[in-house]
């Protein structure tokens, strides 16, 4: 028996939720984005009217305003979106417990053994109607025999449609689509595939797997299987423990950074955010990575592995500073920066101490930062700051831990 896999995608999710809370904007182009003045300025979501003006997600707000001067912009309200996401999951749970989130507004459902509620198509239609009637937003749902084609189906017809892709219509519906429509085919992979004359999913399906492996490695074979409908990956159970693979934050600064002094100010804020979140999760990191983007949007990244796992801002900052001082030479000012910790381990796990490590100083710094966590929890992030952050108070005037909801890595898109 073929599986019945659903992929549910809430349409223009952030913008749709904001329309509910701002009914006076119905019938007008709206978008959700960052702070224009502080240059946290990209479009996160837009409604259907904004889409008709050509407004795109991930483009800068000023670009969107050029296309649509009357665009109404709302700041993101993640707590509100999480509430709607939670209520959507509750609807899913009425039909199956095999629910695998793929971002705050998307999820796969395996309803193979839920035939008491009808076919996969009927369950999809029922879920769509309930989301619309109970929550006031709409969803598009793809129904197929595997996860890849179910997601493809939810992307094909929007808003508020159910699309069926089965083994009988697969060649007709899937293969003519551009190859970049396939899950995990990003721009770089698309360009590589295009060099082989592969422009559609059908081209990919009829390619030689060995050639794809030589070009792309193991992912080449995986994409060939996806294109031929051979994805057999299961839908995870919703209450399965999510493994956190990395913890990080990034920020687009309100002005360009022109020196190590500027970079230090912002990096300290990120280091404190990442360290605090590591401690919240009871984790330490064995790896530190930085990402820098200059004012011409060129990206630069470096990473390192540390001798002993860390979870204090001072240790993160020590490694981050070495990475950028050894590798970045200020050919261009910086627009945005990021700091990430990876190779995470339980903070209570035993570690081999080093003769070259002053453990007493590390323990002292840990206690200091825990005390700072407590003060900030009571009185706000800006209630206590390091002196180095005051070199340019405007640069350090953001709270990456409080302003962003960061999910486990496989929960995000």
N, C-alpha and C positions, 0 to 999 in steps of 0.2 A: 504494500500500500504506500502510495506517495505521501510524503509529509505535507502538512498544511501549515505553512509559515506565513505570518503576517509581519509587515513592517509599517508601523504607524508614525506619521510625521505631522506634528502640529503645524498648521500653516501660518507663516509670518508670526511666529509665536509671541515674541516680546511685544511687537507692534499690536497684535490682536488683543493681548491682555491690556495694554495701555488704552486701547479704544474703549474697552469696557469701563475703565475708570474715568475716561474723559469723553463721555457720549457727545459732547458738543463738537468734537472733531470728526464725527462720522461723516463720510462723504468727502473728506479732505485727505491730502497726502501726508502721512505721518511716518516718522522713523524713530528708532531708539538708537542713541549714540552717546559718546563720551562728552566730556567737558571741552567745549570749543576753546575757551580762554586759556585752559591749561594744556591744550593740545592732546588731550586723551581723545582725539577726534576721529574716530572711524564709525561708520554705520554698522550697527550690530543686527538690525532687523528693519524691515520696511513693509508697509502694507501694500495691497494690490495697486492702489492709485499711484503710490510712489514708484512702484515697479514700472508703470506705464510711462513715467517720465524718464526711465532709464537709470534710476537710482539703484546702485548695487551694494550688497553687503561687502564689508571690508574696505570700501573706498573711503577716502577722507571726507569729512563733513563739508569742507569748502567745495570739493568737487561735486558733491551731491547738491549743494545749494546752487551751483552754476546751472545744473540741469533742471532743478526745480526750486526757483527762488521762494516759493510760498510753502516749502516743506516745513512742517511742524515737527520739532525735535523734542523728545523727552529723554531724560537721563535714565539709565537702567535701574530697575528696582528688583534685585535678585531674590529677595525674600518673597516678594509677590509672585515671581515666576516659579520659584520652588514650590509654593503652595499649590499652584495650578498643576505643576508637574506631578506632585504627590496625589492630587485628586484624580488625575488621569490614570496613574498607576492603580488606584483603587478600583477604577472601572475595569481595567485589564484583569485584575485579580478575580473578578466575577466569572471569568471564562477559563483562566489557566494560571498556574503558578510558574510556568516556564516563560519568564519575562526577562529580557536582556536589554538594559538601557544602552542607548548609543547617543549620548548627549542628553541634555535636560529636556529636549522636546521630541526625542525619537526613541523608539524601542522596537525590538523584535518580540513576537509572541509565537509560541508553538502551540497550535490548537488541534494538532493531529488527533488527540484523544479527547476532544471536547465536542464530539459529534452530537451529544445531547442537546446542544444549542444550535445545531444545524451545520451546514457546510462552512468551509473557510470563508467563502464569499458572504454568506449570510451573517456570520459572526462579525466580519469586518464592517458590513453595513450597520449592524446593530451598534457596534462600538462608535462608529462615526456619528450616528444619530444621538447617542447618549452624550458624547462629548459636546455636540452642538447644543442640545437641549439643557443639559445640566451645568455646563461650564461656560457656554456662550462663545466658545472659539470653535474653529473647524479643524479637521484633520484629513489628510490623504493617506490611504492605506493600500499597500501592495500585497497581493496574495500570490504565493508561489510554492514550489516544492523545495526551495532552498532560500537561505538568507540573502544571498547576493541578488537574486532576481526579485525577491520581495522588496528589497530596498529600491531597486531599479524601478519597480512598478509604482512605488509611492512617489517617485520623482517625475513620472511621466505625465500625470494629469493632476493639476492643482487649480483651485483649491477644492476640497471636499469631494473627492472621488475615490472609488474603489477600482483598482486595476488588477486584472487577473493575467498572470503569465504562467502557462503550464507547458508541459512537454510538447503538446500539439501545436501551440502557437508561438513557441519560443523563437524559431528561426524567423518567423514573420515579424515579430514585435521587437526582438532584442538585436539580432544581427545587423540590421541596417543602421543602428544608432552609432554615433561617434564613439570612438574607443575611450575617450575621457569620461564618458558617462558611467563606465564600469567602476565599481568600488575599488579604491586603492590605486587608481591610475591618476597620479598627479601630473602637473605640468612637465616636470623633468622626465617622467616615464613616458608621457605622451610624445615628447620630442624624440626620444630614443626609438619608440615604436614607429613613428612617422618615417624615420630614416630607413626602415625596412619596408616601407610602403604599406604599413598597417595603419589605416585610418578609421576603420569601423570595428565593432565588436565581432562582426562576422569575419573580417580579415584576420583578427586575432585568433578566432576559433579554428580557422583553417590553416594557421601557421604551423611550422614545425617546432615542437616543444624544445628540442635540443638547441635550435637556433635562439629561441627566446631565453633559454637558460644561459647561453654564452653571453647574450647581451645584457641580461638583467640579474643573473644569478637565480637563486631558488624562487624569487618572486615571479620570474618569467614563467616557470612551470605552473605556479599557483594561478596566475592570471589566465593562462591557457585553460586550466580546469574551470575557472569561473566562467569564461566565455562559452564553454561547452556545457554549462549547467551541471558541473560535477562537484559543486560545493556541498560537502556533507557535514560541515561544522554544526554542532548542536547549539540550541538556544539555551543559555545558562539559566539556572533557577534564580529568581529575583533575590532571594535571601542569601545567596552564596556570598561568601566574604570577598570583598573587592581587595585586590592586592595593590597597594600603593607603590608604584615603581619609582616615582620621583616627586619632589616638592620644589616648586620654584615660583618666582614672581618676575614680572617685567613692567616697565613703565615707559611711556612717551613723555618726555620732559616738557615743561612749559616754555623752555628756551633751549637752544643748542648748547651742548657742553663743549667747552673749549680747552680744558686742562685737566690734569690729574686731580687738582683740588675740586673741581666741579664733579668729576666722576666719583671721587671719594664720598662726597656728601650724599649723592643719590644711592651709591652702592651700600652705604651703611644702613639706609632705610630698608633696602631690599634684604640685606643680610639679617637684620633684626626680624623682619617678617618671616623669612624662611626658617630661621632658627626657632622662633616661637612656635611655628606650625610643626616643626619636627618634634619639639618637646610635647606639644599637645597630643601628638600621635604616638608618643613613647618610642621614637625612632632616632637613630643616628645615621649619618651619611658617610660613606667611604669615598664618595666622589663629589667634585665641585665643578660646575661649568658656568661660563659666562657667555652672553651673546650681546654683541654691539651692532648697532645700525647707524650709519652716518647720515648726514643731511641730504645725501643723494640716494638713500635707501639701499646702499650696499651693506651686506651682512657679513659679520665676522664672528667666529665663535672659537673658543678654546676650552679644554677641560683637563682635569688632573685627578689622580687618585691619591688619597692621603694615607699615611702610615697607620693611623688609628682613627676609628669612626668619631665623628664630631657632631655636636648639635648646639653650639654657641655661635652668636653673631661674630665674636672676635675671631674665632677660628675660621669661620666661613670667609670673613673679610680678609684675613691673612692670606688665604689661598687665592681668593678672587683678585686681590691687589697684585699678587705676584703674576697671575695670568695676564692681566692687562698691561702691567708695566714691562713685562718681558716680550710682549707680542704686539702691542698697539702703539704706533708712533705718531699719531695725530696728524695724518695727512689731511683729514677732513674733520670738522666738528661732528659730534655725535648727536643723534636725534632721539634714540631710545636705547635702553640697556635692560638686560635680564640677568638673573642669577638663579641657578638651579642646583639642587642637591640630588644625587642619585646613588645607586648601589646601597639602598637603605637596609638597615639591620635593627633588630630589637635593641633599645638602649640599655637593657639589663643584661644583654649577652656579655659573657666574659671576653675580654680583649687582652692581648699581650702588651704590657706596658713597655715603653721605650726608655732607655737610659738618657736619651736626649730630650725627653719631654718633662716639663715641670708640672707634674700632676696637681700639685697644691694650687698653682696659679690657675689651672684649668677649672678645678673645683670651685675656687673662689669666684671666677668669672661666671660659672654656671649659677651659683647661688645669687649673684648680683642680677643676672638676667631673669631668673625666676621671680625675684622681687620686683623687677621692672614690669614683668608680665602681670603681676598682681595689681600693681598701681594702675597700669593702663586699663586693666579689666574693670577697675572701679571708676576711674576718672577720665578715661579716654586716652587715645594714642599719644596726643600731644602733651599730656600731663608730665611726661618725663622724656628728655632727649639728651643724647650725647652732645658734648660741646662742639664736636666736629660738624654736627648737623646745623649748628647755628652760624657757620661761616656764610651760608646763603639760606636763610630760613624759607624763602619761597621755593627753592629747589627741594627741600625736605618736607614740604607741606603736603604730604599725601600719606595714606595709610593702606599699603597694598594688601595687608592681611584683612582689614575690615571692609575695604571697598570692593573686593572680589571674592566670589564663592569659587573655591578651587576643589574640583572633584578628583577622585581616583583617576589615574591616567586612562584606563579603558572605559571610563564613564563619559569622557569628553569626546567630541568629534575631532 
